[in-house]
Amino acid sequence: MPWKGVSVPISEEQLKQNLKKYDKNGDGKISKQELKLAFKEMGLSFCRWRAGKTIRHADINKDGYINEEEMSELVKYASKWGINFY
């Protein structure tokens, strides 16, 4: 699913699945750098800032990554930036 120009709502599950594609090293976690790239491809401005803020908010165990258990918190937080869910 291409990100840029997406104007239709997506499901939270679709966003989670798409974010998992950015786990380039396959460790099951999303790093700040991977999240920054995802946000950039989604067309969000201030990608570096948003990625850092999102990691700090959603990283419950404070290891610097977003794992499977923290993904719902990431989605909830990202919804504040105009990503529409159905």
N, C-alpha and C positions, 0 to 999 in steps of 0.2 A: 504494500500500500504506500504510495508516495505521500509524503507529508506536506510539502509546500502546496499551498492553495487549497488544502482540504477545508471545506466549509460546511460539511455535513457532520452531524454528531456521530461519535463513535462510542462503542461500549468500553467500559473500564477494562474488560478482559482483552479487547482488541489493543488498547493502549499498552497493557502489560505485555502482551505477546510481541508487539512491535518493539518495545523497549528491550526485551530480551535478545533481540537480534543484534543489539549493540554490545553485547557481552563478547567482545572479540577474542579474548583469551580462553573463553569457555569455563571460567571458574565458578559460574553460577551467581556472580555478583556484578553489579553495575558500579564502575568507578566514576569519579567526578569527570574525568576526561571522556569516558564513554557517554555519560549523561549529557555533557556539553555538546558532543557531536549529535546526539539524538535531538536535543532541543534546537540546534542549528538547522538540522534537516526538517524539523517541524515548522520552521519559519519563525520561531520565537526570537525576539530581540533580546539583547543582553544575556546571551547564552551562558557565558562564563559565570556571571553573577548569579543567574538563576540556578545553574547547576550546583554551585557552592551552597547557596541558600537551601536548596532542596535536600542536598546531602545532610546538611546540619539538622534540618527539620525531621527528615524521614529515617535517618540512621539511628534506630533505637538502641542498638548495642554499641554505638560509637566506635566502630572499627574503620570508618571512612568509606564504606561501601553500602550499596543497597542490595540486600539479599531477597530471596523469595518472600520471606515473612514480612519484610518491610515495604514490599512493592505496593500494597494497598495504601499505605500512608503516603507514599510518593504520589500515587494517582490522585488521592484526595487533595494533597497540597498543590499539585500541578493544575488542578481544576480552577484554581484562583486566577490563572493566567489566560483564560479564554478558551480553554479546551472544553468543548461541549460533549457531554455524555448523555446517552439515552438509557 
